[in-house]
């Protein structure tokens, strides 16, 4: 019997497996179009799992709608690939080891004249090497498609009053909101895919500013028991004191890092748009200092939910910081080229400075 099993295994090892049989590629969340600065943005992820005992080195990811939309190769590809569960060690993130998984973070900014496609197609190109000294075989997969959602982002009123407020986020930052994946209750999700950290752009961070309801809503959750600073930081207290509002339609607005003792609502309360519900603080994980973390997700769980895009009904674009590093150094922000501009039904650009 053992001899028969050994014979079968030996025969299987001699079967030539084409390179394309190495990767499983999934797009778990359909992108929802959201407008920023007059351009439609589409954000989503490709999860790639290597099911064979070979190294798979990604060489390209090309995205197509009705026409080519984006092409990630060389350094551009390396910048958008993260290997799941692997600590950064300086090695090439494009190589997926046997049984490994990599996530490609796509963020498309469509030209104003480009219509939003109903489907996004992808070509994933890669090299396969069975081991040291073995030949390299090239392959590609052309059948990976994502349906673009027909949903529209929630249109919200301001979470804060006045300004100037800096909309601090960077979708390309490793370890940032956009790339923080949490496996909660057996499912991997990105709860803060479109999160913004709101920080006062002038003196102080806005500590103690009133935090406002962005819509008429029901309070889904309210936590007010963490001190400042919060130590030690854990997955249970990283959000600090927070409030979640049920916006309806399977959408929940999250306000995190609130000032201790400032939460004015409890679960089940009804709030009106513009009502003060808490104050901006520095509870939880706040390496950048006091700020309001705000995001929208599809469930009332700070980590066990998928982040969803949102837009504000109206705000003034005053200017921007040149980069996240410039904001971190508190360099002066750059005013808009032609004064302020009123934006409607848009999400603010990264590092933009606005007034509500």
N, C-alpha and C positions, 0 to 999 in steps of 0.2 A: 504493500500500500504506500509506504513512504517513498519507495522508488518511483512509483507512478506519479505521486505528487511532485517529486523533484523533477521528473521528466516534463511535466506540464509547465512548471515554473520556468524551467530552462527554455522551453519553446516560446513562452510568452516574452521572455527577455530578448529573444531574437527578433520579435515582431517590430518592424519599423513603424514608429509612431510619428505622424507628421507634426511639425512645430505648432501648428494651429490648435492641436489637441491639448496643449499644455495649459492654456489659460481659460478660466471662467470669468466673464466680464458681466457685471450687473450694474444697473443704474437704479438704486432703490427709491429715489424721490424724484418725481417729475418737476422740472423747473417751472416757476410761476413768473411771468414777465413783470418787471418792476421798472419804473422810469426814474432816472437820475439825470439831472442837467440836460433834459431834452432827449436822452438816449435810453432805449430799452436795454435792460440788463437781464441776463439769464444765468443763474448760479445753480450748480448741481455737481454730483460726484460720480466717478466711475470706480467701482470696487473690483479689483483684479486679484484673483486667487490662483496660485500655481499648484496644480494637482499632480504634477509629475516630479520624479526625483532628478530634476535638472535645474540649472540656473536659467532664468528667463530675464534677459536684459531688454527693457523697453527702449525703442529707438525713435518712436514717433506716435503722436495722437493727433489725428486730423478730424476736424468737425465740419460737417456740411449741413446746410439747410437746402434751399433751392439752389444755392451756390456755395462755394467754400466760405467758411466763416472764421476759422482759426486753425493754426498749425503750430503744434508744440514739438520742437526738436531740440536736441543738444541742451544748452543751458536753460532755454525756455521750458523744456520738458522737465528737467531736473528741479526747477523752481516750483512746479505744481504737483510733484509726486512725494507722498509721504508713505513710509512703510509702517503698517499697523503694528503696534506693540513693540517697536524697536527703538531703543534710545538713540538719539543722534550721536553718531560716532565719526562723522566726516567721510564715511564711505558713500559710494554712489547710490542714491535712493532709487535709481531706475532699475536696479537688479533685484529681482524677486527670487528668493531662495526657495528650494522645495518646501511645500506646505506653507509658504509665506503669503501675505496679502499686502497689496499696495493700494492706496487711494489716490486718484487723480482729481484734483480740485479745479473745476472749470468755472470760469467767470467770463461770460461773453458780454461785450458792449457793442451793440449793433449800431451801424451807421444810421443816421436819421432817415435816409432814403431806403433802407432795407426793411422789408416787411417781416413781421414776426413769423417764423416758419411753424407749421403745425407739428413737424417731426424733425428731430436732430439725428443725423446719422454720423457714425464714427468709424474711422479706420485706425486700428491699433496695430502698430508694427513692432517687431521684436526679433532678437537673436536668441537662439537656444544653444547652450553648451552643456553636454552631459557630464563633463568633468575636466580636470586639468589635462591638457594634451589632446583632447578630443576636438573634432571638427565643429565649427560653428555653422548652424543652419538658420536661415532667415525665414520668417513667416509673418503673416498678417491676418487680421480678422476684420471683415467688412460688414458684419451683420448686426452690429450693436446699435440699437436705436433708442431714442428717448422721446416720448410724447410730451409736447409742450402743453402745460395745463392751460385751460381756458378760464381759470379762476382769476379774479382781480384782487390785488392786495387790499387789506383793510385800510380805509381812509380815516385818519385819526386827527383829533385836536391835539394841541401841544401838551407834553408831559411836564413842562416847566414854563414859567412866564418870562417875558423880556429877553435879555441877553446882554452882551454877546455870549453864546454858548458854542463850544467846540464839539463837533460830532466826531469823537475819537474812535476809529476802528481801522483795521487794515486786513482785507481779505487774504492777502498774500503772506501774512506773518505766521510762521510756524509757531504753534503754541497759542495763537490768538483765538478769538471767539470762533471764527469761521472754520478752524481746523481742529477744534476740540470735540472729539468723538467719545460718547459715553455709552457703555453697554448696560442698560438698566432693564431689569426684568427679562433678560434674555434677548434683547434687541439693541443693536447699535444705532445711535441717533446723534444728530448735531443740533442741540437745542438752541444755540445762540448763533445760528448761521447768519442772521442779519442783525445781530446785536450792535447797539451803539452805546458807548460810554460818554455821558454828557458831563462836561467839565467847564466851569466858567472860564472864559478866555482871558479875562483880566484879573485883577487882584483877587487872590483866594481861589478856591476851587468851587465856590458856590455852596459851601457847607451850611446847612440849616435852611436852604431855600425850600419853599413849599413845592411838593410834588403833586401834580394835578392829574385827575382822571381824564383819560384821553377820549372817553365816550360815556354815554349813559350805559351803565353796566351793573352786573352783580359781582360782589366780591367773592371770588372762589377760594382764596387762601389769604391769610394774614399772619405773619410771624413777627413778634417783637420781643425777643428775649436774649439777644446776643449783645455783648458789651463791645466797646471800642477801646483798644484793638481786640479782635477776636482771636484767641489762641487756645490750643493749637488749631490750625486750619485743617479741616477734613472735608470729605465730599458732602457731609451732612450740613456743614455750616458755611460753605464757601460763598453762598449767596447772601449770607448775613441776614439781617431783618429784611423781609420782603412782603410785597403784596402782589397778588394775581387777580386780574379782573377778567370775568367771562364776557367777551365781546359779542358772543353769539356766533352761530355758523361754524362752530368748532375752532374758534380762535380765542387765545388768551394772552393778555398783555401782562408782562412781568416788570416789576420795579424792584431792584435789588440794592443792597448795601445801605439801607435806610438808617437814619439816626435812631439810636435807642430811645425808647419812650415816646417816639413821635408818631407812631402808626395810629390813625384815628378811626379805623374801620375794622370790622370783624367779618368772618365768613357769613354769607347770607345777606349782608347789607346791600342796599341799592344806592348807587352813587350817580350823580349828574356830571356831565362833561364840564371840566373846569373846576370841579370841587377839589379842595385840598385834602389829600388822603394821608400824607406823611411828610417827612422832611428828608432832604438829601443828606447822606451821612457817609460813614467809612467803616461800617460793620462788615464782617466776612473777609473775603480775600480781595484786598484793595492795594496792590503793589504800587499803583499810580497815584495813591492818595484818595481823598474823598471824591466821590462821583456818583452819578445815577446811572446804573446799568439798566438799559431798557431793551426788551425784545418782545416779539410776538411768536407764539408757538401753537401747536395743534392740540395740546392737552395741558391741564393744570398741574404740571410737574416741572420743577425748575430744570431738571436734567433728563427726565424720561419723556421727551417730546421732540418733535421735529420743528426747527425754527422756520418761520414763514416771513416773507417780505411784507412790508407795510409802507404806507405813504402818509404824509401830513397834508391836510387840506390847504395849508398856506404857511409859508415862512419867507423871510428875507435872507437872501444869500449876501453876506457882507464881505466875505473873503475866504482865505484858507491858509492853513499851515502848509509849508512846502512838502513836509513828510512827517511821519510819526516820530522820527528822531528829532525833528525840529520842534515838535510840540513838547517832547520829553525834555528838551533843553530850555523850554519856555522862550524860544526865540519869538520875536514879534511876528504876528500873522500878517499875511499879504492881503491888502484890501482888494476887492473886486476891481477889475480894470476900468469899468465904467459905472462907478458908484454901486449901490445895492441893487439887487434884482429880486423881484417877487417870483417865487416858485410856487406852483400849485399842483397838488396831487403827485408829489414826487418824494422820494427818499433822499436825504442829503448825501452828498458825496463824502467820501472819507476825508477826515481832517478839515472839513469845511467849517467855517465860522458863520453862525446864523443868528437871527433874532426872530423870536416868535411874536 
